[in-house]
Amino acid sequence: MKMQVFGVFAVLLLVVGAVSVNAQSGGQTGNYNIPFDFAVGDEILPTGEYIVWNTEGLIGLRGPHGVRFASSAPTEKRGGKDAYELVFRQINNQYFLASIWIGNDRQGRKLLESKREREMTAQVGKPELKILTASAR
């Protein structure tokens, strides 16, 4: 039992350390004021100020809820300019984080659609896209 608790604590320290190092490093992040609740995977995150970054195929989000990570896949850059953008798919009044574009990265990161999002799309049809821009950090 003590070993299991120690193992969980060690993993937690590694994750917190990675977040801290990334936030303090020269890596690119974006600051976003997200004016609506939104889904990342199966979790609903609240309206608020967020710092978003990409690290090793994971998207990190630090906001009013604490820190969350979501797995992602590369997607090609739209156009040639630098951008700090979050792209959401809007279905009715619900928003789903779809992709992020941070600075001069030539690739963005896209999130997979959740089961709930796929079901809603099947019922309602093609979602609208909503793009939020951010300031560089």
The first five atom37 places (N, CA, C, CB, O) and aatype in JSON, in Angstrom:
{
  "aatype": [12, 11, 12, 5, 19, 13, 7, 19, 13, 0, 19, 10, 10, 10, 19, 19, 7, 0, 19, 15, 19, 2, 0, 5, 15, 7, 7, 5, 16, 7, 2, 18, 2, 9, 14, 13, 3, 13, 0, 19, 7, 3, 6, 9, 10, 14, 16, 7, 6, 18, 9, 19, 17, 2, 16, 6, 7, 10, 9, 7, 10, 1, 7, 14, 8, 7, 19, 1, 13, 0, 15, 15, 0, 14, 16, 6, 11, 1, 7, 7, 11, 3, 0, 18, 6, 10, 19, 13, 1, 5, 9, 2, 2, 5, 18, 13, 10, 0, 15, 9, 17, 9, 7, 2, 3, 1, 5, 7, 1, 11, 10, 10, 6, 15, 11, 1, 6, 1, 6, 12, 16, 0, 5, 19, 7, 11, 14, 6, 10, 11, 9, 10, 16, 0, 15, 0, 1],
  "atom_mask": [
    [1, 1, 1, 1, 1],
    [1, 1, 1, 1, 1],
    [1, 1, 1, 1, 1],
    [1, 1, 1, 1, 1],
    [1, 1, 1, 1, 1],
    [1, 1, 1, 1, 1],
    [1, 1, 1, 0, 1],
    [1, 1, 1, 1, 1],
    [1, 1, 1, 1, 1],
    [1, 1, 1, 1, 1],
    [1, 1, 1, 1, 1],
    [1, 1, 1, 1, 1],
    [1, 1, 1, 1, 1],
    [1, 1, 1, 1, 1],
    [1, 1, 1, 1, 1],
    [1, 1, 1, 1, 1],
    [1, 1, 1, 0, 1],
    [1, 1, 1, 1, 1],
    [1, 1, 1, 1, 1],
    [1, 1, 1, 1, 1],
    [1, 1, 1, 1, 1],
    [1, 1, 1, 1, 1],
    [1, 1, 1, 1, 1],
    [1, 1, 1, 1, 1],
    [1, 1, 1, 1, 1],
    [1, 1, 1, 0, 1],
    [1, 1, 1, 0, 1],
    [1, 1, 1, 1, 1],
    [1, 1, 1, 1, 1],
    [1, 1, 1, 0, 1],
    [1, 1, 1, 1, 1],
    [1, 1, 1, 1, 1],
    [1, 1, 1, 1, 1],
    [1, 1, 1, 1, 1],
    [1, 1, 1, 1, 1],
    [1, 1, 1, 1, 1],
    [1, 1, 1, 1, 1],
    [1, 1, 1, 1, 1],
    [1, 1, 1, 1, 1],
    [1, 1, 1, 1, 1],
    [1, 1, 1, 0, 1],
    [1, 1, 1, 1, 1],
    [1, 1, 1, 1, 1],
    [1, 1, 1, 1, 1],
    [1, 1, 1, 1, 1],
    [1, 1, 1, 1, 1],
    [1, 1, 1, 1, 1],
    [1, 1, 1, 0, 1],
    [1, 1, 1, 1, 1],
    [1, 1, 1, 1, 1],
    [1, 1, 1, 1, 1],
    [1, 1, 1, 1, 1],
    [1, 1, 1, 1, 1],
    [1, 1, 1, 1, 1],
    [1, 1, 1, 1, 1],
    [1, 1, 1, 1, 1],
    [1, 1, 1, 0, 1],
    [1, 1, 1, 1, 1],
    [1, 1, 1, 1, 1],
    [1, 1, 1, 0, 1],
    [1, 1, 1, 1, 1],
    [1, 1, 1, 1, 1],
    [1, 1, 1, 0, 1],
    [1, 1, 1, 1, 1],
    [1, 1, 1, 1, 1],
    [1, 1, 1, 0, 1],
    [1, 1, 1, 1, 1],
    [1, 1, 1, 1, 1],
    [1, 1, 1, 1, 1],
    [1, 1, 1, 1, 1],
    [1, 1, 1, 1, 1],
    [1, 1, 1, 1, 1],
    [1, 1, 1, 1, 1],
    [1, 1, 1, 1, 1],
    [1, 1, 1, 1, 1],
    [1, 1, 1, 1, 1],
    [1, 1, 1, 1, 1],
    [1, 1, 1, 1, 1],
    [1, 1, 1, 0, 1],
    [1, 1, 1, 0, 1],
    [1, 1, 1, 1, 1],
    [1, 1, 1, 1, 1],
    [1, 1, 1, 1, 1],
    [1, 1, 1, 1, 1],
    [1, 1, 1, 1, 1],
    [1, 1, 1, 1, 1],
    [1, 1, 1, 1, 1],
    [1, 1, 1, 1, 1],
    [1, 1, 1, 1, 1],
    [1, 1, 1, 1, 1],
    [1, 1, 1, 1, 1],
    [1, 1, 1, 1, 1],
    [1, 1, 1, 1, 1],
    [1, 1, 1, 1, 1],
    [1, 1, 1, 1, 1],
    [1, 1, 1, 1, 1],
    [1, 1, 1, 1, 1],
    [1, 1, 1, 1, 1],
    [1, 1, 1, 1, 1],
    [1, 1, 1, 1, 1],
    [1, 1, 1, 1, 1],
    [1, 1, 1, 1, 1],
    [1, 1, 1, 0, 1],
    [1, 1, 1, 1, 1],
    [1, 1, 1, 1, 1],
    [1, 1, 1, 1, 1],
    [1, 1, 1, 1, 1],
    [1, 1, 1, 0, 1],
    [1, 1, 1, 1, 1],
    [1, 1, 1, 1, 1],
    [1, 1, 1, 1, 1],
    [1, 1, 1, 1, 1],
    [1, 1, 1, 1, 1],
    [1, 1, 1, 1, 1],
    [1, 1, 1, 1, 1],
    [1, 1, 1, 1, 1],
    [1, 1, 1, 1, 1],
    [1, 1, 1, 1, 1],
    [1, 1, 1, 1, 1],
    [1, 1, 1, 1, 1],
    [1, 1, 1, 1, 1],
    [1, 1, 1, 1, 1],
    [1, 1, 1, 1, 1],
    [1, 1, 1, 1, 1],
    [1, 1, 1, 0, 1],
    [1, 1, 1, 1, 1],
    [1, 1, 1, 1, 1],
    [1, 1, 1, 1, 1],
    [1, 1, 1, 1, 1],
    [1, 1, 1, 1, 1],
    [1, 1, 1, 1, 1],
    [1, 1, 1, 1, 1],
    [1, 1, 1, 1, 1],
    [1, 1, 1, 1, 1],
    [1, 1, 1, 1, 1],
    [1, 1, 1, 1, 1],
    [1, 1, 1, 1, 1]
  ],
  "atom_positions": [
    [[0.82, -1.19, 0.0], [0.0, 0.0, 0.0], [0.87, 1.26, 0.0], [-0.94, 0.0, 1.21], [0.61, 2.2, -0.75]],
    [[1.9, 1.27, 0.84], [2.78, 2.43, 0.9], [3.48, 2.64, -0.44], [3.81, 2.26, 2.02], [3.68, 3.78, -0.86]],
    [[3.85, 1.56, -1.11], [4.51, 1.67, -2.41], [3.56, 2.27, -3.46], [5.03, 0.29, -2.88], [3.99, 3.06, -4.3]],
    [[2.28, 1.89, -3.41], [1.32, 2.45, -4.36], [1.14, 3.95, -4.14], [-0.04, 1.73, -4.23], [1.12, 4.72, -5.1]],
    [[1.03, 4.35, -2.89], [0.89, 5.77, -2.57], [2.15, 6.52, -3.02], [0.64, 5.97, -1.05], [2.06, 7.6, -3.6]],
    [[3.31, 5.95, -2.75], [4.56, 6.57, -3.16], [4.63, 6.7, -4.68], [5.76, 5.75, -2.64], [5.05, 7.73, -5.2]],
    [[4.2, 5.65, -5.41], [4.21, 5.67, -6.87], [3.31, 6.76, -7.42], [0.0, 0.0, 0.0], [3.7, 7.48, -8.34]],
    [[2.11, 6.88, -6.87], [1.18, 7.92, -7.31], [1.77, 9.3, -7.02], [-0.19, 7.76, -6.62], [1.69, 10.2, -7.86]],
    [[2.35, 9.47, -5.85], [2.96, 10.75, -5.47], [4.12, 11.09, -6.41], [3.46, 10.7, -4.0], [4.26, 12.24, -6.81]],
    [[4.94, 10.11, -6.76], [6.08, 10.34, -7.65], [5.61, 10.78, -9.04], [6.94, 9.06, -7.76], [6.18, 11.7, -9.62]],
    [[4.57, 10.13, -9.56], [4.03, 10.5, -10.87], [3.46, 11.92, -10.81], [2.94, 9.5, -11.33], [3.66, 12.71, -11.73]],
    [[2.76, 12.23, -9.75], [2.2, 13.57, -9.58], [3.3, 14.62, -9.57], [1.37, 13.65, -8.3], [3.15, 15.68, -10.19]],
    [[4.38, 14.36, -8.86], [5.5, 15.3, -8.83], [6.12, 15.49, -10.21], [6.57, 14.81, -7.85], [6.48, 16.61, -10.57]],
    [[6.23, 14.42, -10.99], [6.77, 14.53, -12.34], [5.88, 15.4, -13.23], [6.92, 13.14, -12.97], [6.38, 16.23, -13.98]],
    [[4.57, 15.2, -13.14], [3.64, 15.99, -13.95], [3.7, 17.45, -13.56], [2.21, 15.45, -13.81], [3.78, 18.33, -14.42]],
    [[3.66, 17.72, -12.25], [3.73, 19.11, -11.78], [5.06, 19.74, -12.18], [3.55, 19.18, -10.24], [5.1, 20.9, -12.59]],
    [[6.14, 18.98, -12.08], [7.45, 19.49, -12.48], [7.51, 19.79, -13.95], [0.0, 0.0, 0.0], [8.08, 20.81, -14.35]],
    [[6.92, 18.94, -14.78], [6.91, 19.18, -16.23], [6.12, 20.43, -16.56], [6.31, 17.98, -16.98], [6.53, 21.22, -17.41]],
    [[4.99, 20.63, -15.89], [4.18, 21.82, -16.11], [4.96, 23.06, -15.7], [2.85, 21.73, -15.34], [4.98, 24.05, -16.42]],
    [[5.6, 23.0, -14.54], [6.36, 24.14, -14.04], [7.53, 24.48, -14.97], [6.87, 23.86, -12.63], [7.75, 25.65, -15.29]],
    [[8.27, 23.47, -15.39], [9.4, 23.69, -16.29], [8.92, 24.28, -17.6], [10.18, 22.38, -16.54], [9.52, 25.22, -18.12]],
    [[7.84, 23.72, -18.15], [7.34, 24.23, -19.42], [6.86, 25.67, -19.28], [6.21, 23.34, -19.93], [7.14, 26.49, -20.15]],
    [[6.15, 25.97, -18.22], [5.62, 27.32, -18.04], [6.75, 28.33, -17.84], [4.67, 27.36, -16.85], [6.6, 29.5, -18.21]],
    [[7.88, 27.9, -17.27], [8.96, 28.81, -17.0], [10.02, 28.82, -18.11], [9.6, 28.47, -15.69], [10.9, 29.68, -18.12]],
    [[9.93, 27.87, -19.02], [10.94, 27.77, -20.07], [10.64, 28.76, -21.18], [11.0, 26.35, -20.64], [9.68, 29.52, -21.11]],
    [[11.49, 28.74, -22.19], [11.29, 29.62, -23.33], [10.26, 29.09, -24.3], [0.0, 0.0, 0.0], [10.05, 29.69, -25.35]],
    [[9.61, 27.96, -23.98], [8.6, 27.39, -24.85], [7.45, 28.37, -25.06], [0.0, 0.0, 0.0], [7.2, 29.23, -24.21]],
    [[6.77, 28.23, -26.18], [5.71, 29.17, -26.48], [4.42, 28.76, -25.82], [5.51, 29.27, -27.97], [4.04, 27.59, -25.82]],
    [[3.76, 29.73, -25.26], [2.46, 29.53, -24.67], [1.55, 30.63, -25.18], [2.53, 29.52, -23.11], [2.02, 31.63, -25.72]],
    [[0.28, 30.47, -25.0], [-0.68, 31.5, -25.34], [-1.57, 31.77, -24.15], [0.0, 0.0, 0.0], [-1.95, 30.84, -23.43]],
    [[-1.91, 33.03, -23.93], [-2.86, 33.42, -22.89], [-4.21, 33.66, -23.54], [-2.37, 34.71, -22.12], [-4.3, 34.4, -24.53]],
    [[-5.25, 33.05, -23.01], [-6.57, 33.13, -23.61], [-7.61, 33.47, -22.57], [-6.92, 31.83, -24.31], [-7.57, 32.95, -21.45]],
    [[-8.54, 34.34, -22.92], [-9.71, 34.6, -22.1], [-10.86, 33.89, -22.8], [-9.98, 36.15, -21.9], [-11.35, 34.37, -23.83]],
    [[-11.29, 32.78, -22.26], [-12.33, 31.98, -22.91], [-13.66, 32.34, -22.26], [-12.03, 30.44, -22.78], [-13.87, 32.07, -21.08]],
    [[-14.58, 32.95, -23.05], [-15.81, 33.49, -22.48], [-16.98, 32.5, -22.37], [-16.24, 34.65, -23.3], [-18.13, 32.92, -22.22]],
    [[-16.69, 31.22, -22.45], [-17.75, 30.22, -22.36], [-17.17, 28.93, -21.79], [-18.4, 29.97, -23.75], [-15.97, 28.68, -21.89]],
    [[-18.03, 28.1, -21.2], [-17.61, 26.77, -20.78], [-17.33, 25.96, -22.04], [-18.71, 26.07, -19.88], [-17.95, 26.2, -23.08]],
    [[-16.41, 25.01, -21.96], [-16.05, 24.23, -23.14], [-15.61, 22.83, -22.73], [-14.95, 24.94, -23.94], [-15.2, 22.59, -21.59]],
    [[-15.69, 21.92, -23.68], [-15.32, 20.53, -23.43], [-13.94, 20.24, -23.99], [-16.36, 19.57, -24.04], [-13.59, 20.68, -25.09]],
    [[-13.17, 19.5, -23.21], [-11.9, 18.93, -23.65], [-12.04, 17.44, -23.37], [-10.62, 19.58, -22.91], [-12.01, 17.01, -22.21]],
    [[-12.2, 16.66, -24.43], [-12.52, 15.25, -24.22], [-13.89, 15.14, -23.56], [0.0, 0.0, 0.0], [-14.86, 15.72, -24.04]],
    [[-13.96, 14.39, -22.47], [-15.23, 14.21, -21.77], [-15.42, 15.17, -20.61], [-15.33, 12.79, -21.27], [-16.41, 15.07, -19.89]],
    [[-14.5, 16.1, -20.42], [-14.57, 17.01, -19.29], [-14.99, 18.41, -19.74], [-13.21, 17.06, -18.57], [-14.51, 18.91, -20.75]],
    [[-15.88, 19.03, -18.97], [-16.3, 20.4, -19.22], [-15.46, 21.32, -18.35], [-17.84, 20.59, -18.93], [-15.39, 21.15, -17.13]],
    [[-14.81, 22.3, -18.98], [-13.98, 23.27, -18.27], [-14.7, 24.61, -18.22], [-12.58, 23.42, -18.95], [-15.44, 24.95, -19.14]],
    [[-14.5, 25.38, -17.14], [-15.26, 26.62, -16.97], [-14.69, 27.8, -17.76], [-15.3, 26.98, -15.5], [-13.54, 27.8, -18.18]],
    [[-15.54, 28.79, -17.93], [-15.14, 30.09, -18.48], [-13.97, 30.63, -17.66], [-16.34, 31.1, -18.46], [-13.9, 30.4, -16.45]],
    [[-13.05, 31.33, -18.31], [-11.98, 31.95, -17.55], [-10.71, 32.19, -18.34], [0.0, 0.0, 0.0], [-10.67, 32.01, -19.56]],
    [[-9.68, 32.61, -17.62], [-8.36, 32.86, -18.18], [-7.58, 31.56, -18.23], [-7.59, 33.93, -17.35], [-7.54, 30.81, -17.25]],
    [[-6.95, 31.28, -19.37], [-6.19, 30.05, -19.54], [-4.82, 30.34, -20.15], [-6.96, 29.06, -20.43], [-4.66, 31.24, -20.97]],
    [[-3.84, 29.57, -19.72], [-2.55, 29.49, -20.39], [-2.54, 28.13, -21.07], [-1.32, 29.68, -19.37], [-2.8, 27.11, -20.43]],
    [[-2.23, 28.12, -22.36], [-2.27, 26.88, -23.13], [-0.9, 26.65, -23.77], [-3.39, 26.92, -24.22], [-0.29, 27.59, -24.28]],
    [[-0.43, 25.41, -23.75], [0.84, 25.07, -24.37], [0.79, 23.66, -24.92], [2.0, 25.23, -23.37], [-0.1, 22.87, -24.59]],
    [[1.76, 23.34, -25.76], [1.89, 22.0, -26.33], [3.22, 21.43, -25.87], [1.81, 22.04, -27.9], [4.26, 22.09, -25.96]],
    [[3.19, 20.2, -25.38], [4.42, 19.53, -24.98], [4.31, 18.04, -25.25], [4.71, 19.8, -23.5], [3.42, 17.37, -24.73]],
    [[5.22, 17.54, -26.05], [5.3, 16.09, -26.31], [3.95, 15.48, -26.71], [5.83, 15.37, -25.09], [3.59, 14.42, -26.22]],
    [[3.22, 16.14, -27.59], [1.96, 15.59, -28.07], [0.79, 15.78, -27.13], [0.0, 0.0, 0.0], [-0.32, 15.33, -27.42]],
    [[1.02, 16.45, -26.01], [-0.07, 16.76, -25.08], [-0.32, 18.26, -25.11], [0.27, 16.28, -23.64], [0.61, 19.06, -25.2]],
    [[-1.58, 18.62, -25.03], [-1.95, 20.02, -24.86], [-2.14, 20.23, -23.38], [-3.24, 20.39, -25.69], [-2.87, 19.49, -22.72]],
    [[-1.5, 21.26, -22.84], [-1.67, 21.61, -21.44], [-2.53, 22.85, -21.32], [0.0, 0.0, 0.0], [-2.38, 23.8, -22.08]],
    [[-3.45, 22.83, -20.37], [-4.32, 23.97, -20.1], [-4.26, 24.27, -18.61], [-5.78, 23.69, -20.56], [-4.55, 23.41, -17.78]],
    [[-3.89, 25.5, -18.28], [-3.89, 25.92, -16.88], [-4.92, 27.03, -16.75], [-2.46, 26.41, -16.41], [-4.83, 28.06, -17.42]],
    [[-5.92, 26.8, -15.89], [-7.0, 27.77, -15.74], [-7.63, 27.69, -14.36], [0.0, 0.0, 0.0], [-7.0, 27.2, -13.42]],
    [[-8.87, 28.16, -14.24], [-9.54, 28.19, -12.94], [-9.71, 26.81, -12.31], [-10.89, 28.85, -13.09], [-9.86, 26.69, -11.1]],
    [[-9.7, 25.77, -13.11], [-9.88, 24.4, -12.65], [-8.56, 23.76, -12.19], [-10.5, 23.56, -13.76], [-8.58, 22.67, -11.61]],
    [[-7.45, 24.4, -12.43], [-6.13, 23.8, -12.19], [-5.47, 23.5, -13.52], [0.0, 0.0, 0.0], [-5.63, 24.26, -14.48]],
    [[-4.74, 22.4, -13.6], [-4.04, 22.03, -14.83], [-4.66, 20.75, -15.39], [-2.51, 21.83, -14.57], [-4.91, 19.79, -14.65]],
    [[-4.91, 20.75, -16.69], [-5.42, 19.57, -17.39], [-4.56, 19.33, -18.62], [-6.92, 19.74, -17.78], [-3.98, 20.26, -19.18]],
    [[-4.48, 18.07, -19.02], [-3.76, 17.68, -20.24], [-4.72, 16.93, -21.14], [-2.51, 16.82, -19.91], [-5.61, 16.22, -20.67]],
    [[-4.53, 17.08, -22.45], [-5.31, 16.34, -23.43], [-4.36, 15.86, -24.52], [-6.46, 17.21, -24.02], [-3.48, 16.6, -24.95]],
    [[-4.55, 14.63, -24.96], [-3.7, 14.14, -26.04], [-4.13, 14.8, -27.35], [-3.78, 12.58, -26.15], [-5.28, 15.18, -27.53]],
    [[-3.17, 14.91, -28.26], [-3.43, 15.59, -29.51], [-2.6, 14.98, -30.62], [-3.15, 17.1, -29.39], [-1.69, 14.19, -30.39]],
    [[-2.94, 15.37, -31.84], [-2.21, 14.91, -33.02], [-1.83, 16.15, -33.84], [-3.06, 13.9, -33.86], [-2.51, 17.17, -33.77]],
    [[-0.75, 16.06, -34.62], [-0.37, 17.23, -35.43], [-1.38, 17.5, -36.54], [1.02, 17.01, -36.04], [-2.03, 16.59, -37.05]],
    [[-1.48, 18.76, -36.89], [-2.3, 19.17, -38.02], [-1.54, 20.3, -38.73], [-3.74, 19.63, -37.57], [-0.81, 21.05, -38.08]],
    [[-1.72, 20.42, -40.02], [-0.9, 21.38, -40.8], [-1.33, 22.81, -40.58], [-0.98, 21.05, -42.27], [-2.5, 23.11, -40.34]],
    [[-0.35, 23.69, -40.67], [-0.55, 25.13, -40.47], [-1.41, 25.7, -41.59], [0.8, 25.86, -40.39], [-1.21, 25.39, -42.76]],
    [[-2.33, 26.53, -41.2], [-3.16, 27.25, -42.17], [-2.47, 28.57, -42.48], [-4.61, 27.48, -41.64], [-2.25, 29.36, -41.56]],
    [[-2.12, 28.81, -43.71], [-1.48, 30.08, -44.06], [-0.05, 30.13, -43.55], [0.0, 0.0, 0.0], [0.42, 29.16, -42.95]],
    [[0.63, 31.24, -43.77], [2.03, 31.33, -43.4], [2.32, 32.2, -42.2], [0.0, 0.0, 0.0], [3.48, 32.3, -41.81]],
    [[1.32, 32.82, -41.6], [1.59, 33.75, -40.51], [1.61, 33.05, -39.16], [0.56, 34.87, -40.5], [1.02, 31.98, -38.98]],
    [[2.31, 33.68, -38.22], [2.29, 33.18, -36.85], [0.9, 33.42, -36.28], [3.38, 33.86, -35.98], [0.25, 34.41, -36.62]],
    [[0.45, 32.53, -35.44], [-0.88, 32.68, -34.87], [-0.92, 32.09, -33.46], [-1.94, 32.02, -35.76], [-0.28, 31.08, -33.17]],
    [[-1.66, 32.74, -32.64], [-1.98, 32.22, -31.31], [-3.49, 32.07, -31.3], [-1.45, 33.16, -30.13], [-4.21, 33.03, -31.04]],
    [[-3.95, 30.87, -31.59], [-5.39, 30.66, -31.73], [-5.83, 29.36, -31.07], [-5.78, 30.65, -33.19], [-5.12, 28.35, -31.08]],
    [[-7.01, 29.42, -30.5], [-7.74, 28.23, -30.11], [-8.92, 28.13, -31.06], [-8.19, 28.27, -28.6], [-9.6, 29.13, -31.31]],
    [[-9.17, 26.95, -31.58], [-10.3, 26.74, -32.47], [-11.27, 25.8, -31.76], [-9.84, 26.16, -33.86], [-10.91, 24.72, -31.31]],
    [[-12.53, 26.25, -31.67], [-13.58, 25.47, -31.04], [-14.61, 25.08, -32.08], [-14.23, 26.27, -29.88], [-14.87, 25.82, -33.02]],
    [[-15.2, 23.91, -31.9], [-16.37, 23.52, -32.69], [-17.58, 23.83, -31.8], [-16.32, 21.99, -33.13], [-17.65, 23.4, -30.65]],
    [[-18.53, 24.58, -32.36], [-19.74, 24.93, -31.63], [-20.91, 24.13, -32.17], [-20.02, 26.45, -31.73], [-21.21, 24.18, -33.36]],
    [[-21.56, 23.4, -31.28], [-22.76, 22.65, -31.62], [-23.84, 23.13, -30.67], [-22.53, 21.08, -31.52], [-23.75, 22.93, -29.46]],
    [[-24.86, 23.76, -31.24], [-25.87, 24.46, -30.44], [-25.14, 25.45, -29.54], [-26.74, 23.45, -29.59], [-24.39, 26.29, -30.04]],
    [[-25.32, 25.37, -28.23], [-24.64, 26.29, -27.31], [-23.49, 25.62, -26.58], [-25.62, 26.84, -26.31], [-23.07, 26.1, -25.53]],
    [[-22.97, 24.53, -27.12], [-21.86, 23.83, -26.48], [-20.61, 23.95, -27.35], [-22.22, 22.33, -26.24], [-20.68, 23.88, -28.57]],
    [[-19.48, 24.15, -26.68], [-18.21, 24.34, -27.37], [-17.26, 23.19, -27.05], [-17.57, 25.69, -26.98], [-17.19, 22.72, -25.91]],
    [[-16.54, 22.75, -28.07], [-15.57, 21.67, -27.94], [-14.23, 22.17, -28.48], [-16.05, 20.38, -28.7], [-14.16, 22.62, -29.62]],
    [[-13.17, 22.08, -27.67], [-11.85, 22.49, -28.15], [-11.44, 21.56, -29.27], [-10.8, 22.48, -26.99], [-11.41, 20.34, -29.1]],
    [[-11.11, 22.14, -30.43], [-10.79, 21.34, -31.62], [-9.3, 21.34, -31.92], [-11.56, 21.87, -32.82], [-8.73, 20.29, -32.23]],
    [[-8.65, 22.53, -31.84], [-7.23, 22.6, -32.15], [-6.61, 23.85, -31.54], [-7.0, 22.58, -33.67], [-7.31, 24.79, -31.16]],
    [[-5.27, 23.83, -31.46], [-4.53, 24.99, -30.98], [-3.43, 25.31, -31.97], [-3.94, 24.74, -29.56], [-2.89, 24.43, -32.64]],
    [[-3.11, 26.59, -32.06], [-2.03, 27.1, -32.91], [-1.26, 28.08, -32.04], [-2.57, 27.77, -34.24], [-1.81, 29.09, -31.61]],
    [[0.0, 27.8, -31.78], [0.78, 28.64, -30.89], [2.02, 29.15, -31.61], [1.17, 27.88, -29.61], [2.94, 28.38, -31.9]],
    [[2.03, 30.45, -31.9], [3.21, 31.13, -32.41], [3.71, 30.61, -33.74], [0.0, 0.0, 0.0], [2.93, 30.35, -34.65]],
    [[5.04, 30.47, -33.83], [5.64, 30.14, -35.11], [5.78, 28.65, -35.35], [6.97, 30.78, -35.22], [6.5, 28.23, -36.26]],
    [[5.1, 27.82, -34.54], [5.08, 26.39, -34.84], [4.43, 26.21, -36.21], [4.3, 25.58, -33.73], [3.39, 26.8, -36.48]],
    [[5.04, 25.4, -37.05], [4.5, 25.19, -38.38], [3.38, 24.16, -38.39], [5.59, 24.75, -39.32], [2.71, 23.96, -39.4]],
    [[3.18, 23.52, -37.26], [2.06, 22.6, -37.12], [1.26, 22.99, -35.89], [2.55, 21.13, -37.03], [1.81, 23.39, -34.87]],
    [[-0.04, 22.87, -36.02], [-0.91, 23.02, -34.87], [-1.14, 21.65, -34.26], [0.0, 0.0, 0.0], [-0.56, 20.66, -34.7]],
    [[-1.97, 21.61, -33.27], [-2.33, 20.34, -32.62], [-3.85, 20.24, -32.63], [-1.77, 20.25, -31.16], [-4.54, 21.19, -32.29]],
    [[-4.36, 19.09, -33.02], [-5.81, 18.88, -33.02], [-6.18, 17.82, -32.0], [-6.3, 18.46, -34.42], [-5.43, 16.87, -31.76]],
    [[-7.33, 18.0, -31.4], [-7.86, 17.04, -30.44], [-8.85, 16.14, -31.15], [-8.51, 17.75, -29.23], [-9.53, 16.58, -32.09]],
    [[-8.94, 14.92, -30.72], [-9.93, 14.01, -31.28], [-11.32, 14.38, -30.78], [-9.6, 12.55, -30.92], [-11.47, 14.89, -29.67]],
    [[-12.32, 14.13, -31.6], [-13.69, 14.4, -31.18], [-14.09, 13.38, -30.12], [-14.66, 14.35, -32.39], [-13.79, 12.2, -30.23]],
    [[-14.78, 13.86, -29.09], [-15.28, 12.97, -28.05], [-16.53, 12.25, -28.55], [-15.6, 13.76, -26.74], [-17.12, 12.64, -29.56]],
    [[-16.91, 11.21, -27.86], [-18.11, 10.46, -28.23], [-19.34, 11.38, -28.2], [-18.32, 9.26, -27.28], [-20.18, 11.33, -29.1]],
    [[-19.42, 12.21, -27.18], [-20.54, 13.14, -27.04], [-20.59, 14.11, -28.22], [-20.42, 13.92, -25.71], [-21.66, 14.4, -28.75]],
    [[-19.43, 14.61, -28.63], [-19.38, 15.54, -29.76], [-19.82, 14.85, -31.05], [-17.96, 16.11, -29.92], [-20.56, 15.43, -31.85]],
    [[-19.36, 13.62, -31.27], [-19.76, 12.88, -32.47], [-21.27, 12.64, -32.49], [-19.02, 11.53, -32.55], [-21.9, 12.77, -33.54]],
    [[-21.84, 12.3, -31.34], [-23.28, 12.07, -31.26], [-24.06, 13.35, -31.57], [-23.66, 11.55, -29.87], [-25.05, 13.32, -32.3]],
    [[-23.61, 14.47, -31.0], [-24.3, 15.74, -31.24], [-24.18, 16.16, -32.71], [-23.72, 16.84, -30.34], [-25.14, 16.67, -33.28]],
    [[-23.01, 15.94, -33.31], [-22.82, 16.28, -34.72], [-23.76, 15.44, -35.6], [-21.35, 16.05, -35.15], [-24.32, 15.94, -36.56]],
    [[-23.92, 14.17, -35.26], [-24.82, 13.3, -36.02], [-26.26, 13.79, -35.95], [-24.73, 11.86, -35.5], [-27.01, 13.66, -36.92]],
    [[-26.65, 14.35, -34.8], [-28.02, 14.83, -34.63], [-28.25, 16.2, -35.27], [-28.36, 14.9, -33.16], [-29.29, 16.43, -35.88]],
    [[-27.28, 17.1, -35.13], [-27.46, 18.49, -35.52], [-26.87, 18.81, -36.89], [-26.85, 19.39, -34.49], [-27.4, 19.66, -37.61]],
    [[-25.8, 18.14, -37.25], [-25.11, 18.46, -38.5], [-23.77, 19.09, -38.23], [0.0, 0.0, 0.0], [-23.27, 19.08, -37.1]],
    [[-23.18, 19.65, -39.27], [-21.84, 20.2, -39.2], [-21.75, 21.35, -38.18], [-21.4, 20.69, -40.59], [-22.57, 22.27, -38.21]],
    [[-20.76, 21.29, -37.27], [-20.62, 22.35, -36.28], [-20.02, 23.62, -36.88], [-19.76, 21.88, -35.11], [-19.34, 23.57, -37.9]],
    [[-20.3, 24.75, -36.23], [-19.66, 26.01, -36.6], [-18.29, 26.07, -35.92], [-20.54, 27.23, -36.2], [-18.1, 25.46, -34.87]],
    [[-17.35, 26.8, -36.52], [-16.04, 26.99, -35.89], [-16.0, 28.36, -35.25], [-14.88, 26.84, -36.93], [-16.51, 29.33, -35.81]],
    [[-15.41, 28.43, -34.08], [-15.2, 29.7, -33.37], [-13.72, 29.78, -33.03], [-16.1, 29.81, -32.06], [-13.16, 28.86, -32.43]],
    [[-13.08, 30.88, -33.44], [-11.64, 31.05, -33.24], [-11.39, 32.15, -32.23], [-10.91, 31.36, -34.58], [-11.9, 33.26, -32.38]],
    [[-10.61, 31.84, -31.2], [-10.18, 32.85, -30.23], [-8.69, 33.09, -30.43], [-10.48, 32.4, -28.76], [-7.91, 32.15, -30.53]],
    [[-8.3, 34.35, -30.48], [-6.88, 34.68, -30.57], [-6.37, 35.01, -29.18], [-6.63, 35.87, -31.56], [-7.15, 35.3, -28.27]],
    [[-5.05, 34.94, -29.04], [-4.45, 35.15, -27.74], [-3.23, 36.01, -27.86], [-4.1, 33.82, -27.09], [-2.72, 36.25, -28.95]],
    [[-2.77, 36.48, -26.71], [-1.51, 37.21, -26.67], [-0.39, 36.23, -26.43], [-1.52, 38.3, -25.58], [-0.57, 35.23, -25.75]],
    [[0.79, 36.51, -27.0], [1.96, 35.67, -26.76], [2.41, 35.88, -25.34], [3.1, 35.98, -27.76], [2.19, 36.93, -24.75]],
    [[3.03, 34.87, -24.79], [3.5, 34.98, -23.42], [4.99, 34.94, -23.42], [2.94, 33.88, -22.52], [5.61, 35.02, -22.36]]
  ]
}
